[in-house]
């Protein structure tokens, strides 16, 4: 019965994605109980096959504005995933590192930005951008019951001793490892 409440749309290319986003407001009027839209992944259709980067930027900005308007008008959450890619450094003094596939400018389009990552076989969620909360990183686990806090009593290596489950999460600088 849970799956009966899920509406699924598959877009083969960016043109289909743009068309779907254009028709979503009407769909939401017909289905007023929708409270979450997930686009996995926003980067998929925009990473390749674009010779005109200014066109790509305009299309992405238009999508972002449409999603913000839909979220506001329909009182729903929209989750957009973005792939990560490795930026190879040609300077031996700077290591290669992970960056968002659509670049940092796309990150400015989101109201809230969360980066999910692994470190030492532990999952972490970093609140990277928020209008009301400071940057912070917290460990989490995926269980048969869904996403849950870590329930062990020991300190978390990434966060230090102050971040045991009974304490609030600690802030971390953006220069720290974002993998």
C-alpha positions in Angstrom: 0.0 0.0 0.0 3.0 2.3 0.5 4.0 2.0 -3.1 0.5 2.9 -4.2 1.2 6.5 -3.1 4.3 6.9 -5.2 4.3 8.5 -8.6 7.3 7.7 -10.8 8.5 9.5 -13.9 11.5 8.5 -15.9 13.2 11.2 -18.0 15.6 10.0 -20.7 17.2 13.3 -21.4 17.2 17.0 -20.3 14.4 17.8 -22.8 12.1 15.3 -21.1 13.1 16.6 -17.7 12.4 20.2 -18.7 9.0 19.1 -20.1 8.1 17.2 -16.9 9.1 20.1 -14.7 6.9 22.4 -16.8 3.9 20.0 -16.3 4.4 19.3 -12.6 2.4 22.2 -11.3 -0.7 20.8 -13.0 0.1 17.3 -11.8 0.4 18.7 -8.2 -3.0 20.4 -8.5 -4.5 17.0 -9.4 -2.6 15.3 -6.6 -2.6 17.7 -3.7 -1.3 15.1 -1.2 2.1 15.0 -2.8 4.6 16.3 -0.2 8.0 15.2 -1.7 9.6 15.3 -5.1 12.9 13.5 -5.6 15.0 14.1 -8.7 17.8 11.5 -8.9 20.0 12.9 -10.3 19.8 16.5 -11.5 23.3 16.2 -12.9 22.7 13.1 -15.0 21.3 14.9 -18.0 23.5 18.0 -17.8 27.0 16.6 -17.3 27.7 15.7 -20.9 26.5 16.7 -24.4 26.5 20.4 -23.7 28.8 22.4 -25.9 27.1 25.6 -24.9 27.8 26.0 -21.2 25.8 29.2 -20.9 22.7 27.4 -22.3 23.3 24.7 -19.7 23.6 27.3 -16.9 20.4 29.0 -18.1 18.5 25.7 -18.2 19.7 24.7 -14.7 18.8 28.1 -13.3 15.4 27.9 -14.8 14.9 24.5 -13.3 16.0 25.7 -9.9 13.6 28.6 -10.0 10.7 26.3 -11.1 11.5 23.9 -8.2 11.6 26.7 -5.7 8.3 28.1 -6.9 6.7 24.6 -6.8 8.0 24.0 -3.3 6.6 27.3 -2.1 3.3 27.1 -3.9 2.5 23.5 -3.0 4.1 23.4 0.4 6.3 20.4 -0.4 10.0 19.4 -0.2 12.1 18.9 -3.2 15.3 16.8 -3.1 17.7 17.1 -5.9 20.7 14.8 -6.0 24.0 15.9 -7.6 26.8 13.5 -8.5 30.3 14.1 -7.4 33.3 14.0 -9.7 37.1 14.1 -9.2 38.9 17.3 -10.0 42.4 16.2 -11.1 45.1 18.6 -10.0 47.9 19.2 -12.4 49.9 20.9 -9.6 51.8 18.4 -7.5 51.4 20.6 -4.4 47.6 20.4 -4.6 45.9 17.0 -4.3 43.0 15.9 -6.5 39.7 16.2 -4.7 35.9 15.6 -5.1 33.7 18.4 -6.3 30.0 18.5 -7.3 29.5 17.4 -10.9 27.6 20.6 -11.8 30.1 22.8 -10.1 29.9 25.1 -7.0 27.6 27.6 -8.8 24.8 25.0 -8.8 25.1 24.6 -5.1 24.0 28.2 -4.7 20.7 27.4 -6.2 19.6 25.2 -3.3 18.2 26.6 -0.1 19.6 23.8 2.0 22.5 21.7 0.9 23.4 18.4 2.6 26.5 16.4 1.6 26.3 12.7 2.4 29.7 11.0 2.6 31.7 8.1 4.1 34.8 8.3 6.3 36.4 5.3 8.0 33.4 3.1 7.1 31.0 5.5 8.8 28.2 7.5 7.1 28.1 11.2 7.7 25.7 14.0 6.7 27.1 17.5 6.5 24.8 20.4 6.6 26.8 22.6 4.2 24.3 25.4 3.6 21.2 26.5 5.5 19.4 29.8 6.0 18.8 29.0 9.7 21.5 26.5 10.9 25.2 26.6 11.1 27.4 24.1 9.2 27.6 20.8 11.1 28.4 17.1 10.5 26.6 14.2 12.1 27.0 10.4 11.8 24.0 8.3 10.8 23.1 4.8 9.9 20.7 3.1 7.5 18.6 0.4 9.2 15.6 -1.7 8.2 13.5 1.0 9.9 15.1 3.8 7.8 17.7 6.5 8.5 18.6 6.7 12.2 21.0 8.4 14.6 24.0 6.4 15.7 23.1 4.6 19.0 26.6 3.6 20.3 27.9 5.4 23.3 31.5 6.1 22.1 32.8 9.4 20.6 32.7 9.7 16.8 36.1 10.1 15.3 35.1 12.7 12.7 33.5 14.9 15.2 35.5 14.4 18.4 34.4 13.5 21.9 31.8 16.4 22.1 29.6 14.7 19.6 28.3 11.6 21.4 24.7 10.9 20.7 23.6 12.8 23.9 25.4 16.0 22.8 24.6 18.4 19.9 26.7 18.0 16.8 29.8 20.1 16.4 30.6 22.5 13.6 33.4 21.7 11.2 35.3 24.0 8.8 34.7 23.7 5.1 38.4 23.2 4.5 38.0 19.7 6.1 37.7 16.6 4.0 34.4 16.6 2.1 34.6 13.1 0.7 
